[in-house]
Amino acid sequence: MSLALEDILRLPGLQEMTVRAAARNLQRRVRWPYVAENEGLAEWVMGGELVFVTGINHPRGEGNLLSLLDDGDAAGIAGMVILTGGSFIQGIPPAVVDRAEQLGLPLIEQPYALKMVVVTHVIGTALVQTTQVRRSRNDILGQLLTGDYPSLAIARQRAAHAQLDLQGPRRLVALRLSAVEGLFKRHGLSEGERLWQGTRQRLEDQLEGWCRGRPAAVTAQLAGDLFVLLLPDVPDLRTALVGLHRQLLAVAGEMDLYMGLSGIAEDCAQYRQALNQARQALEVAQNLRPATGLCDFSELGVLRLLQGIVDRSLLDDFVAQTLGPLRAPGRKQPDALLHTLDALLKENGNGLKAGQRLGVHRNTINQRMQRIEQLSGQSLDDPLFRMNAAVAMLIWRMTEAQGKE
């Protein structure tokens, strides 16, 4: 839950504000109102602001307004409000409206007679209240999703008090941006951080906007980079999530995005198990890279069998026996042979394609293949070994992912 531009326009006392451009993007979240006092904007905003332009302290001709739009769009502001009708800005030039529409940057006109002190007070108060509600809801959901609550009964009561609808069966979606490391390598820490945070902000906006259009849909963000959706189990859910993935890819920029879908949680007491299932499905999606970006836990076959093994030590022993000889903890790349085996399994034993997947020379792959067979005492041509290795690799990848959470 957050305050979007469309929410602000519905606040009491702000009915005179009129959308002039980019009404399609009114789901953008507003971080805070900011009154632009300087000639430019780029140095004074961080993204997510609703920028007010009065013309009081600086002339605001058509050229300056166009420049402000470009600066604001580049910085990721939520929208721009231009005050008109006073002695400073008589009206919004058509070229400014056209430019805002082209950029997709919401442009709002505010009559000068509507006092700024009233507008900023109304918006600021609503933002504080919304932040408090959101923090409370995230806290409740976080406790239910992790199982870290003092009392399930109290958690239910808190959810009801916060008007958090958790009634009925739910399925949980875990989603995460992928290829983040490459973003920082290409752009460096400073620019990479800006792009990363901007993308996360746009992703949150899209998720919240999507949930608003689906009854009883709830979004939450856990500590770290994992986004979570709690959704009613409806017949068109899979199709809707595929459409959501396409929508989110449009804002993911240079990064990829994958989703994992849990089985049905009949009650909020099962949310922790559902989160575990969704994470495992997400890990498979990140490794297998399906075209839809989505993996459903209920369709993962062997993964469901592994989930049913209560004694975790059985799985750990199986992984140690199958993959343990291939690890080299003291080396710079201790898991190089494991990643090579994984690539070979994904490419049906084709060394050339495995090398391309890993970005290494064919001779290196051949040497690693020989080393894998020597250390494991198994042949890569043996279908039984390949089956055991594939299952062990699946368990290992899940374990590694959960350890990084």
N, C-alpha and C positions, 0 to 999 in steps of 0.2 A: 504494500500500500504506500502510495506517495502522492504528491500534489503535482498534477500535470497542468499544462496551459489551459486545457478545457475545463479543469476544475476551478482554476483561478477566475475564469470568465464567468463562472456561475456563483461566485462569492457575493454575498449581500453588499450592495453599494457599488458594485463594479459593472452593472448592466450597461452603462453607457460606452464601455470599451467595445470596439468593433474590429473584427478580423478583416484585414485587407488583402492578405496574401498567405499562401501555403497553409490553408485550413486543414489539409490532409495530414499535417504533422503536429496537430495540437495535443497528441499524446506525450509529447516531450516533457520530461520531468524538469521542474524548476528547483534549482539549488538555493537561490536567493535573489532578491531584486537589487539592481545596481543602477544608479543614476549616472549617466555619462557626462562628465564635466569637461573632459579634455578634447582636443581636436581629433585624436585617434582613439582606438579602442584596444588594440592588440596587447599593449603592455599592462592593461588594467583588469583583464578578465581571465578566468581559469577554466571556463566551461560550465555550462549548466545555468548561467545567470539569465534572468529576464532583464534586459537592458532598457532603461528609460532614457529617451532623448528629448530634452526640453528646449534647447536653443538659447537658454538664459545666459550661459557663460561663454558661449562660442557660437559664431554664425553657422547656421546649418543649411547651406544651399544644397542643390541637387548633387553636386559633385562630392561634397562632404558626406551626405547621407549614403550615397552609393559606396563610398570608401568604408563607412562604418559597417554597412551590411557585409562587405567582403571580409573585413577584420573579424566581425562577430561570427560569421560562418566558419572561418578558418580556426577560430578559437573554440568552437563548439558551444556557443551560447544557446539557450533554449529558445529564445525569441527576442524580438525587439518591439518596443512600444514608442511611438512618436506622438508627442503632445501637439495638438493643432488648435487653431482658432484664436490664439492670443496674439500678442504683438511680435512674437519670435518666429514661429513657423505657421504660416497661414494654411497650408495644406500639404499633403504628401504628393510629390511629383509622380506622374504616371510611370516614369522610367524607374523610380525607386520601387514602386509596387511590382513592376515587371521583373526587376532584378531579384527581389525577394522571392517571387514565385518561381523563378528559374533556379535559385539556390535551394528552394524548399525550406527557407527560413521563415517561420511564422512572423508576420508583420501585423501589429495591432495599432489602431488609432485611438487615442484618448483625448477627449475634449479638455482644453486647457482649464475650463471651469471646474473640472473634477480635480480637487486638490491632491497634490502628490503626497502630502502627509497622511491623508486619509487612505490613499491607495496602498502606500507602503506599510501602513499600520495593519490594514486588513490582510494583506498578503503575508507579512511577517508573522502575525499571530497564527494564521492558518498553517504556515510552514512549521512553526514550533509544535503546534498541536499534532500535525500529521507525523512529524518526526517522532514524537513521543509514542503515538499509536503504533507506528511502524516498528520502533525498537521493542515495544512490548510484544507485538505479534512475532517478530523474529526470535525473541527470547523463548516464547512458548513453543514455537515450531522447532527451534533448535533443541530444546529439551526433549520433545517427543521424538524427533528424528534420531537423536543420539542415545535415547533411553536414560538421560541424565536428569531425572526429575525426582524431587523428594516424595511426591505423591501423585499418582495418576489421576486420582479424583480431583486434586487441586488443579492439576494441569487442565483438566476438562473444564473446570469452573472458570479458570482464567481465560480459556479460549472463548467460552460463551460470553464472558464479560467484555472481551475485546471484539465481539461480533465476528469471530473467526469461525466460519462454517466448516466443521469437520465431521458432520453427520454423513453416514452412508459409506459404501465402499469407495476406496480411492486407489489410484495407481500413481506411482511416483516416477518422475523423470529427473535424472541427474544429467546435467550438461556442462560441458567445459570447452573453452577455447584451446585449440591445439596449435603446435608450431610456434609457441611463444618465444622459445629460445632463439629461433632464427630471426625474429623481429629485432631482438636486442643486438644480435650479431651484425645485422645489416645496418642498423641505424645508431648504434651506440647507446649508452645508458640513458643520457638525458632525453634524446629524441625518442628512443624506444619506450621509455617510461611514459612520455606524453601520449604516444600512440596507443600504448597498452591501456592506460587509464581512460582515454577517450573512447576506445572500443568497448571497454567494460561498461562505461556509462551508457553508450548507445544500446548495448545489449540489454541492460537492465530496463531501459525505456521501452524497448520492443517487447520484452517479456511481460512487463506490467500492462502495456497496451493490449497485448494479445489476451491476457487473463481477464481484462475488463470485459471483453466480448464473449467470455464463456462463463456461464453461471457456476458458482461455487469453485472456480479455479483459483488457486493460491500460489504465489511465488515466494521464495525465501532464498537467502544467501547465507551459507554457513561460513565459518572462518576458513580462509583460503580462497581458492579460485573456483569452487564448485557452486553452481546454481541449481536450485531445486524447484520443481513444480509439483504440486499436489492436485490431481485432476480426477473428477468423477469418471468412473468406468462406463463410457458411452460407446455405442457401436462404431462411430466414425472417428474414434480417438486416434487410431494409427494414421489414417489419412490426414487428420488435422495436424499431427506432429510432423509428418513429412512436409506439409505446407509451411509449418513454422520453421523447419530447418532451412528451407529455401529463403524465407524471409530474414532469418538471422544471418545467413551467409552474406546477404547483401550489405550488412553492417560490420561483418567480421574483418573486412579489409584484407590484409595479407595472410591472415590466419585462417585455419580450418575450425570447424566446430562439430562435435559429435554428441550424441545423446544415448542414454541407456534407460530403458523402460522396465519397471518392476512388474511383478505379478500383482494380484489384487490384495490390498490390505483392507480387511473387512472392518477394522476399527483402528482408532489412533494408537492403541496399544501395540499394533503391528507395524507402525511406521519405521521403527528401527530396522526391522527385518527387511522391509521394503527398500529402505535406503541402501542396505547392503546388496540387495539384488540389483538395484539400479546402477550402483557403482560397478558391479561385476559386468553387467551388460555394457556399460560405458567403456570399460577397459577393452572388451572384445571389439566394440565399434571402433575404438581408436587404433587397434591393431589390424583389423580386417578392412577398415575403411569402406563400408557399404555406400553405394551411391546415394541412398536416402539419408545417410548420416546417423541412422537409428538402429539399435539392436534391442530386441525384446527378450528379457530374461526367460519368459515362458517358452521361447522357441530355441533355446540354446542347447538343448539335448544333453550332452555329457556334462555341461556345467550344472544342470539341475541334479544330476546324479552325484556330482561332487558336493553340492550343497547339502545333500542328504546324509553325508558321512559325519556323524557326530564327533568321533574321535579325530581331532585335527592332527594328532601325531602320526596317524596312518598316512595322511596326505604328505606330511613333511618327510616321512621316511621314504615314501615313493619318489618324491622329487629328489631327495638326497642320493638315492641309489641310481636314479636315471640320469640326473644332470650334475650331481656333485663332482664327479671326476673331471668335468669340463671347466670348472671354475678355477681361477688362479688369483686368490685374494691378494697376493703380494705384488702383482703386476700392475702396470699403469692402466691397462684395460682388462680388469679381472673377468669380465663377462663377454669378451670378444667371441669366444667359441660358442657361447649360448646364443648370442645375437646372430651368429653365422648359421647355427643349426635352425633357429627360428626362420631365417630367410629361406633356407633350403626347404624347409617344410612348407612354407607358403608358396614356393615356386615348384612344388612337386619334385624336388631333388635336382632341379636344373641349376647347375653351378653358375652358368653365364648370367641367367636372370637374377640369381641370388646376389652375385657380385654387383650387378647394376642397381639392385635395391639398396645395397649397403654402400655403394659408391667406392668399391675397392677393385683392384686388378684381378683378373681371372687366375693368375698364378697364386695370388694370396688366398683366394677361395679354395683352390686345389690343395694348397698346403694345409689350410684349416680343416678341410674335409678329411685329409689323411690323419691329422692330429685328433679329430673327433673320434674316428674309428679306432685309433690306437688307444686313446684314454678310456673309451667306453667299452672296448672289447666287442663292439657290435658293428655290423655292416649297415651303411646308410641305405643299402638296397633291400634290407630286411623289412618287410611291411609291418611285422610285429614291433620291431624297434621304433619304426617311424610313428606307429600309433601310440606307443608308450611315451615317446618323446613329445609328441604333440599334446597329449594330455598333461604331461609334466610341465611343459612350457606354459600351458594355459594356467595352471596352478601358480607357477613361478611369477608370471606376469601380474596376476591378481594380487599376490603377496607383495610384490614390489610396489604396485600402485597404492595399496592400502597403507604401506609404510611411508609413503610420501605425502599422505593426506595431512 
